[in-house]
Amino acid sequence: MTKGGTARARSDRWSDWAVILALAVALLLGWGVMAYAQGQRESFTDAGTGLTVSYPRGWLLKGDDKLAFQALDPATSGFRTTYQVKVWPIMATESLTQSLGVLLNDASLARAQQGTAFRLLDLLEGDAVNGQPAMEAEYVYVVEGSDLFVQQLPVVVRGLDVAIRLGDRGFVFSLLASEKAYADAVSAFRDFVGSATLK
C-alpha cells in the first residue's frame, strides 16, 4: 500500500466519524426541541373561583357552566383526552379525608349518568398535592356515539379523579382518556393537579 492510499483511507475514516458525530448531535438537538415543545404550558384562571392551573399548550379550552375548567387534547383521536375541574362545597363538621371521600362519591354518581357500564375501580387516599391531603378515585365507563347516522364503536374511557381542598372548598380534578391513552396521560395530569393554586 502506498503512502497516498494510507492517507486517503485515514481521511475516509475521519469523514465517517464526522458524519456519525454530526448525526448524533442532530438527533440530540431534535430530541431536546421535542421535549421543550411538549413541556410548554399555558395558564388559566377561573374568575369565579380564583383557581389557577397550568395546562398543556395547544389544548382546546371548552366552557361549561358546571365546571371551573375544562380542556381537551386535539392531538388525540376518537375520545379526546380531557382535564376537568369541578368545585364542591366541603362540610366543615366532617374530617377532611371523609369530606374528600364524599366529594369523590358525588362526582362518581354524576359521572355514572354520563355513560354506560360505569364501574368504580378504586377509591383511596392519594399522595399529598402541594402539602394538602388528597383522595383519588379510578373508574371506567363506556361512551357510545350520539349520532345515529354515523357508525362507530363505543369507546372505553378510563378516569382518574383527585379531590383536594383549596381554601374553604373542595376541588375535584378529573382526567378522562380512552383506555389506550390513559397510561401515558396520568403523569402529565398529576403535574396539572400540582399546578393548582388559588388567587
Buried (B, 14 or more C-beta within 10 A) or exposed (E): EEEEEEEEEEEEEEEEEEEEEEEEEEEEEEEEEEEEEEEEBEEBEBEEBBBBBBBBEEBEEEEEEEBBBBBBBEEBEEBBBBBBBBBBEBEEEEEBEEBBBBBBBBBBEEBBEEBEEBEBEEBEEBEEBEEEBBBBBBBBBEBEEEEEEEEEEBBBBBBBBBBBBBEEBBBBBBBBBBEBBBEEBBEBBBEBBBBBEBE
